[in-house]
Amino acid sequence: MADGSLVNGNVPNIDNAPMVDGDGDVHEERPVVLKFGGTSVGKYAAEIAQICFKIAIVCSARSGVSKAGGTTNRLVVTPFSRALVDSIFRLLKAAQHAARPDSSQEYNNIVSKLHQEHKDAANCIKSLKVIKKYHQDIAAEFEALNHFLHQISNTLPKTGSLRPEDEDQVVSVGEKLSSQLLAALLKDRGIPSQYVDLSDVINFPVPDRLSQTFYRDLSASFRDLIATSGERVPVITGFFGRIPGGLVNSLGRGYSDLCAALVAVALQASELQVWKEVDGVFTADPRKVPTACLLPTLTPDEAGELTFYGSEVIHNFTLQQCIPRIPIRIKNVLRPHSAGTIIQAEASTAGKSDSYKHLRPKRPTAVTVKQQITVVNVHSNRKVDSPSFLAQICTILARNSLAVDLFEKNECHVSLAVHSKSSLLSTTHSGENKYQIENTDLINAVRELEEYGVVDVVHGMAILSLIGTGLKRSIGIAGKLFTALGDNNVNIEMISQGASEISIACVIEEREAHRALNVVHAELFTYLD
């Protein structure tokens, strides 16, 4: 996409713009989309503005031929959902206070404190004109929020809980405040910027089921709205409108990553950069494994598998929208000069160092641990390989909103590894080693499963997963994994291999997870020949 086209508001079709010619020479300047997480915006807003400033200078120097290829049209900034670390949670708390039957004015105190904190966050802005406009803008947002909360408190049915659409309304405020702060910081540093609010961007019928057609239409709407920014840097809210059942409820926390991906597709970006507080993706969590190494590249399948098994690399929706056309790079807000980790479709080893190529597929890509796992065992008096039996088990779990991460069975036994972000069990008063089920969904599921056999629940477990393209073809890797665990007295509750060609997973005790992670990393990454 030519930058000049965006300046004039004539953005080309998102499916067709040429990227490179036959010789590999780029013919059109394409923007880079930057997405920042809520913690980063809350803690390092000034640093983020400086990152944008530095990137703008680099882009201007590279293009250097015309205004259209310079600073302001090479850059799209997409902040995440929280203005100052926990703003959304506190906004939701305010809304919950307003929705209670015995509603008081407690939400006014929460909103007032947030308003003051957002004023304080802009203390580093030097321009009186910019700070005045920023204060006016956020005052209008907080006034609208107070009006909305007042409506909840006085006119909506007092159900004691928020509707999904109410939650979306509140979440969108956090997004707007975050984006307005960053736009003001850019202006203060001499970078023309434009705050872009996507909360009302959906101006077409929304289907009950969100298909790829919906995402294509949404991306086109993004493109049209962003084009109004002209030569200014658009600073975009990660919240992108209201959908049936609620945006947060339907898409989860990954909706802002998806938004950034759709913006990148809309603008035919050369790259989507997701900025965090780590250098990129490592062979293991560097906070737990000191010898973990930064991975220069990842395949989309590896990134998706790492996210599923606890590393939270990038939301799968984001990968689906960007790959293979647009690479995704994970970078560090505190170390902007670090290359980070790039996720792109490639033939397994492209972009790796020579030593890394030599080791693949002998060495896996990464090892990760997913905690808060509960294992449900069903001991049946009938054969469990019956298709109808397995279908009934899965139906019970789905009916009770329980997601199964791993599944293992033999002739008369089924084991299910279930993950929950909240505790499924609690300690009983009778002893610290005795637990009771406190999750309603799990209670109901166990009650139904007991019709098929004896059910026992094992608490305090974790899933340790080995990830890497080519693992299925790597002779001896599984043996090395289980030998390393066995030699170090780490007991294995379940084993799973085959559902994915790039991962081997096993269930271990959660209390052993940290030690097991270091043991496996040492044997399969640090000391593997």
C-alpha positions in Angstrom: 0.0 0.0 0.0 1.4 3.3 -1.0 1.6 5.8 1.9 0.3 8.5 -0.4 -2.9 6.5 -0.9 -3.5 6.6 2.8 -2.9 10.3 2.9 -5.5 10.8 0.2 -8.0 8.4 1.8 -7.8 6.1 -1.2 -6.8 2.8 0.4 -6.5 0.0 -2.1 -8.3 -3.3 -1.8 -7.0 -5.3 1.1 -6.7 -8.5 -0.8 -4.7 -7.4 -3.8 -1.8 -4.9 -3.3 1.6 -6.1 -4.6 4.2 -6.6 -1.9 7.4 -7.1 -3.9 8.4 -7.6 -7.5 10.2 -10.6 -9.0 13.5 -9.3 -7.9 12.4 -8.9 -4.3 12.4 -5.0 -4.5 9.7 -3.3 -2.5 7.7 -1.0 -4.8 5.3 0.4 -2.2 5.9 1.8 1.3 3.8 -0.1 3.8 3.1 0.8 7.4 4.2 -1.0 10.5 1.5 -1.6 13.1 2.5 -1.4 16.7 0.4 -3.0 19.5 1.1 -2.2 23.1 -0.2 -4.1 26.1 -2.1 -2.5 29.0 0.7 -2.9 31.5 3.1 -1.2 29.1 0.8 1.7 28.5 0.2 2.1 32.2 3.8 1.9 33.2 5.8 3.1 30.2 3.7 5.5 28.2 6.5 8.0 27.9 8.9 5.3 26.7 6.3 4.1 24.2 6.1 7.6 22.8 9.9 7.7 22.5 9.9 4.3 20.7 7.4 5.8 18.2 9.6 8.9 17.8 12.7 6.8 17.1 10.9 4.5 14.7 9.4 7.5 12.8 12.9 9.0 12.4 14.2 5.7 11.0 11.4 5.3 8.6 11.7 8.9 7.4 15.4 8.4 6.8 14.7 5.2 4.8 12.0 6.6 2.6 13.4 10.1 2.5 12.0 10.8 -1.0 8.6 12.2 -0.3 6.4 13.4 2.5 4.1 10.4 1.8 6.8 8.0 2.6 8.0 9.7 5.7 7.3 9.9 9.4 3.6 10.0 9.9 2.3 7.4 7.5 4.7 4.7 8.4 3.3 4.2 11.8 0.1 2.8 13.3 -0.1 2.5 17.1 -2.7 0.1 18.6 -2.8 0.2 22.5 -4.4 -2.7 24.4 -7.4 -2.6 26.7 -6.1 -1.0 29.9 -5.3 2.6 30.4 -3.3 2.4 33.6 -2.6 -1.3 34.4 -5.8 -2.1 36.3 -8.2 0.7 35.0 -10.6 -1.7 33.3 -10.9 -3.9 36.4 -11.7 -0.8 38.5 -14.1 0.5 35.9 -15.9 -2.8 35.9 -16.0 -2.7 39.7 -17.6 0.7 39.4 -20.2 -0.6 37.0 -20.8 -3.6 39.3 -21.5 -1.2 42.2 -23.9 0.7 40.0 -25.7 -2.5 38.9 -26.4 -3.8 42.4 -29.9 -3.6 43.8 -28.6 -1.8 46.9 -26.5 0.5 44.7 -24.8 3.3 46.4 -22.6 6.1 45.1 -19.4 4.0 45.5 -18.8 4.0 41.8 -18.5 7.8 41.9 -15.4 7.5 44.2 -13.8 4.9 41.9 -14.4 7.0 38.8 -13.1 10.1 40.5 -9.9 8.4 41.5 -9.4 7.0 38.0 -9.9 10.5 36.5 -7.2 12.0 38.7 -4.8 9.1 37.9 -5.3 9.7 34.2 -4.6 13.4 34.7 -1.4 12.6 36.7 -0.3 10.2 34.0 0.1 13.1 31.6 2.4 15.1 33.9 5.3 14.5 31.6 3.5 16.4 28.8 5.2 19.8 28.4 3.0 21.6 25.8 0.2 23.6 27.6 -1.9 23.3 24.4 -1.6 19.5 24.3 -2.2 19.0 28.0 -5.3 21.3 28.0 -6.8 19.4 25.0 -6.0 16.1 26.7 -7.7 17.1 30.0 -10.8 18.2 28.0 -11.0 15.0 26.1 -10.7 12.7 29.2 -13.1 14.9 31.1 -15.7 14.3 28.4 -15.0 10.5 28.6 -15.5 10.4 32.4 -18.6 12.5 32.2 -20.1 10.1 29.7 -19.0 7.2 31.9 -20.7 8.7 35.0 -23.9 9.2 33.0 -23.8 5.6 31.9 -23.2 4.3 35.4 -26.0 6.6 36.6 -28.4 5.0 34.1 -27.4 1.5 35.3 -28.0 2.6 38.9 -31.4 4.2 38.4 -33.1 2.9 35.2 -31.8 -0.6 34.3 -33.3 -3.7 36.0 -31.5 -4.3 39.2 -30.2 -7.8 38.5 -27.1 -7.4 40.6 -24.9 -8.2 37.6 -23.8 -6.6 34.4 -25.0 -7.6 31.0 -22.3 -8.4 28.4 -23.1 -5.2 26.4 -22.7 -3.2 29.6 -19.3 -4.7 30.2 -18.3 -3.8 26.7 -19.4 -0.2 27.2 -17.2 0.1 30.3 -14.2 -1.7 28.7 -14.4 0.7 25.7 -13.8 3.6 28.1 -10.5 2.1 29.3 -9.4 1.7 25.7 -10.3 5.3 24.8 -8.4 6.8 27.8 -5.3 4.7 27.0 -5.3 5.8 23.3 -5.9 9.5 24.1 -3.0 9.5 26.5 -0.6 8.0 23.9 -1.9 10.4 21.2 -1.2 13.3 23.4 2.3 12.1 24.3 3.1 11.8 20.6 1.9 15.3 19.8 4.0 16.6 22.7 7.0 15.1 21.0 6.3 16.7 17.7 4.7 13.7 16.0 1.3 14.6 14.5 -1.1 12.0 15.8 -4.8 11.2 15.5 -6.9 9.4 18.1 -9.1 6.8 16.4 -12.0 5.4 18.3 -13.2 2.0 16.9 -16.0 1.5 19.4 -18.7 2.4 16.9 -17.0 1.1 13.8 -19.4 -1.8 13.1 -21.9 -0.3 10.8 -23.1 -3.4 9.1 -25.2 -6.5 10.2 -23.3 -8.8 12.5 -24.0 -12.5 12.2 -24.7 -14.7 15.2 -21.6 -16.6 14.3 -18.5 -14.6 13.7 -17.1 -15.9 10.4 -14.1 -14.9 8.3 -16.6 -12.8 6.2 -17.3 -10.7 9.3 -13.6 -10.2 9.9 -13.1 -9.1 6.3 -15.9 -6.6 6.5 -14.6 -5.4 9.9 -11.1 -4.9 8.5 -12.5 -2.9 5.6 -14.3 -0.6 8.0 -11.1 -0.2 10.0 -9.3 0.8 6.8 -11.9 3.5 5.9 -11.9 5.0 9.4 -8.1 5.0 9.7 -7.8 6.7 6.3 -9.3 9.8 7.8 -6.2 10.3 9.8 -4.4 11.5 6.7 -0.7 12.0 7.4 -1.1 11.8 11.1 -0.1 8.7 13.1 -3.4 7.0 14.0 -3.6 5.8 17.7 -6.3 3.2 17.7 -8.4 1.7 20.5 -8.0 -2.1 20.8 -11.8 -2.3 21.5 -13.6 -2.4 18.1 -17.4 -2.3 18.7 -20.3 -4.1 20.1 -21.3 -7.6 18.9 -24.1 -10.0 20.0 -23.2 -11.6 23.3 -20.5 -9.0 24.0 -17.0 -8.6 22.5 -15.1 -9.6 25.7 -17.5 -12.5 26.3 -17.2 -13.8 22.7 -13.5 -13.3 22.0 -11.9 -13.2 25.4 -8.9 -11.1 26.4 -7.3 -11.7 23.0 -9.6 -9.3 21.2 -7.1 -6.5 21.2 -4.5 -8.7 19.5 -7.1 -9.6 16.9 -7.9 -5.9 16.5 -4.2 -5.1 15.8 -4.1 -8.0 13.3 -7.2 -6.7 11.4 -5.6 -3.2 11.3 -2.5 -4.7 9.9 -4.5 -6.5 7.2 -6.5 -3.4 6.5 -3.4 -1.3 5.9 -1.4 -4.2 4.2 1.2 -3.6 6.8 4.8 -4.9 6.3 4.8 -6.1 9.9 2.7 -6.3 13.0 4.8 -5.6 16.2 3.4 -6.7 19.5 5.3 -4.9 22.2 5.6 -6.5 25.7 8.0 -6.3 28.6 10.2 -9.2 27.4 12.6 -9.4 24.6 10.5 -11.9 22.7 9.8 -15.7 23.0 12.3 -17.8 24.8 13.1 -21.5 24.9 11.5 -21.4 28.4 10.1 -18.8 30.7 13.3 -16.7 31.5 11.8 -15.8 34.9 11.9 -19.5 35.9 14.7 -20.8 33.8 17.9 -18.6 33.9 19.5 -20.4 31.0 16.5 -19.8 28.6 17.5 -18.4 25.2 15.8 -15.9 23.0 14.3 -17.5 19.8 14.9 -15.4 16.7 12.0 -17.0 14.8 8.9 -19.1 15.4 6.6 -20.8 13.0 2.9 -20.0 13.4 2.1 -23.5 14.6 4.8 -23.3 17.3 3.5 -19.9 18.4 -0.1 -21.3 18.6 1.0 -24.4 20.5 3.0 -22.3 23.0 0.1 -20.0 23.6 -2.3 -23.0 24.2 0.1 -24.6 26.7 0.6 -21.5 28.9 3.2 -19.2 27.3 0.7 -16.6 26.0 2.8 -15.7 22.9 0.0 -14.5 20.6 -3.7 -15.2 20.3 -4.6 -17.7 17.7 -7.1 -15.3 16.1 -4.2 -13.0 15.4 -2.1 -15.6 13.7 -5.1 -16.7 11.5 -5.6 -13.1 10.2 -1.9 -12.1 9.6 -0.1 -15.3 8.5 1.2 -15.9 5.9 1.0 -12.4 4.4 2.1 -10.3 7.4 4.8 -11.4 9.8 4.3 -10.8 13.6 7.2 -9.6 15.7 7.3 -9.7 19.5 9.4 -6.8 20.9 10.4 -5.4 24.3 9.2 -1.9 25.3 12.3 -1.5 27.6 14.7 -2.8 24.9 13.5 -1.3 21.6 16.7 -2.0 19.8 16.4 -5.8 20.4 15.3 -7.7 17.3 12.8 -9.7 19.2 11.1 -12.8 17.9 9.5 -12.9 14.5 6.6 -15.3 13.7 6.2 -16.0 10.0 5.3 -18.8 7.7 8.6 -20.4 6.6 10.2 -23.7 5.7 11.0 -24.7 9.3 14.6 -23.3 9.4 14.6 -20.1 7.4 16.1 -17.3 9.4 17.8 -19.5 12.0 21.5 -19.3 12.7 23.7 -22.0 11.1 24.1 -23.8 14.5 20.4 -23.8 15.1 19.7 -25.3 11.6 22.2 -28.0 12.3 20.4 -29.0 15.5 16.9 -29.2 14.1 14.9 -31.4 14.4 17.1 -32.9 17.0 16.5 -30.0 19.4 12.9 -28.8 20.2 12.0 -25.2 20.0 10.7 -24.6 23.6 9.4 -26.1 26.8 6.5 -24.6 28.7 4.3 -25.3 31.7 0.5 -24.7 32.1 -0.6 -24.6 35.7 -4.0 -24.8 37.5 -4.8 -28.2 35.9 -7.3 -30.6 37.5 -7.4 -34.3 36.3 -10.7 -36.0 36.2 -10.5 -39.8 36.1 -13.5 -42.0 35.0 -13.2 -45.7 35.9 -15.9 -47.4 33.9 -17.3 -50.9 34.1 -17.8 -50.9 30.4 -15.4 -50.6 27.5 -14.6 -46.9 26.9 -13.5 -47.3 23.3 -17.2 -47.2 22.2 -17.8 -44.1 20.1 -21.1 -43.4 21.9 -19.4 -43.6 25.3 -16.7 -41.1 24.3 -19.3 -38.8 22.7 -21.4 -38.8 25.9 -18.3 -37.9 28.0 -17.4 -35.0 25.7 -21.1 -33.8 25.6 -21.2 -33.7 29.4 -18.0 -31.6 29.6 -19.1 -29.2 26.9 -22.5 -28.8 28.6 -20.7 -27.8 31.8 -18.4 -25.3 30.0 -15.2 -27.4 30.9 -12.4 -27.2 28.4 -10.2 -30.3 28.2 -6.5 -29.8 27.4 -5.5 -33.4 27.4 -7.4 -36.7 27.0 -6.1 -40.2 27.7 -7.9 -43.6 27.7 -7.4 -47.3 27.9 -10.0 -50.1 27.8 -11.9 -49.2 30.9 -10.5 -45.8 32.0 -10.6 -42.2 30.8 -8.5 -39.4 32.1 -9.3 -35.7 31.4 -6.9 -32.8 32.1 -9.1 -29.7 32.7 -7.7 -26.2 33.0 -9.3 -23.3 34.9 -8.0 -19.8 35.6 -9.9 -19.9 38.9 -9.6 -22.6 41.5 -11.7 -25.7 40.9 -11.0 -27.1 44.4 -10.5 -25.7 47.9 -8.9 -27.0 51.1 -11.3 -28.5 53.6 -11.3 -27.7 57.3 -10.6 -31.2 58.2 -7.0 -31.2 56.9 -4.6 -29.4 54.5 -4.3 -32.5 52.2 -8.0 -32.9 51.7 -9.9 -30.9 49.0 -13.5 -30.3 48.0 -14.8 -29.3 44.6 -16.0 -25.6 44.7 -16.6 -25.0 41.0 -20.3 -25.5 40.1 -19.5 -26.6 36.5 -17.1 -29.3 37.7 -19.5 -30.4 40.4 -22.3 -30.9 37.8 -19.9 -32.6 35.4 -18.7 -35.1 38.1 -22.3 -35.8 39.1 -23.2 -36.7 35.5 -20.0 -38.6 34.9 -20.7 -40.8 37.9 -23.5 -42.5 35.9 -20.7 -44.0 33.7 -18.4 -45.2 36.5 -16.3 -44.2 39.5 -15.0 -40.7 39.3 -12.0 -39.3 41.1 -10.6 -35.8 40.9 -6.9 -35.0 41.2 -6.0 -31.5 42.1 -2.8 -29.4 41.9 -1.5 -30.6 38.6 0.3 -29.0 35.7 0.9 -29.8 32.0 4.6 -29.8 30.8 4.8 -29.5 27.0 7.7 -29.8 24.6 7.1 -27.8 21.5 8.9 -27.9 18.1 8.4 -28.3 14.4 9.6 -31.8 13.5 9.2 -33.4 16.9 7.3 -36.2 15.4 10.3 -37.1 13.2 12.8 -36.5 16.0 13.9 -40.0 17.1 14.6 -40.3 20.8 13.3 -36.9 21.9 10.3 -38.3 23.8 12.6 -40.8 25.5 15.0 -38.1 26.6 12.0 -36.1 27.9 10.6 -38.8 30.1 14.0 -40.1 31.1 15.0 -36.6 32.3 11.8 -36.4 34.4 12.2 -40.0 35.7 15.8 -39.6 36.7 14.9 -36.5 38.7 11.9 -38.2 40.5 9.2 -36.3 38.7 6.1 -38.5 38.5 4.0 -38.4 35.3 0.2 -38.7 35.7 -0.7 -38.6 32.0 1.1 -38.6 28.6 -0.2 -37.2 25.3 1.4 -37.3 21.9 -0.2 -37.5 18.5 -2.9 -34.8 18.6 -0.3 -32.4 17.4 2.8 -33.1 15.3 4.8 -30.5 17.0 4.2 -31.1 20.7 4.6 -33.8 23.4 2.8 -33.1 26.7 2.5 -34.8 30.0 0.7 -34.0 33.3 2.9 -33.7 36.5 2.3 -32.4 40.0 2.1 -28.6 40.0 4.5 -28.4 43.0 7.2 -30.0 40.8 6.6 -27.8 37.7 9.3 -25.3 38.3 12.0 -28.0 39.0 10.7 -30.1 36.0 10.9 -27.1 33.7 14.6 -26.5 34.6 15.5 -30.2 34.4 13.9 -30.6 30.9 15.5 -27.4 29.6 18.9 -28.5 30.9 18.7 -31.9 29.3 17.1 -31.0 26.0 18.3 -27.5 25.3 21.4 -26.7 27.3 23.3 -30.0 27.2 21.8 -31.8 24.2 24.6 -32.7 21.8 
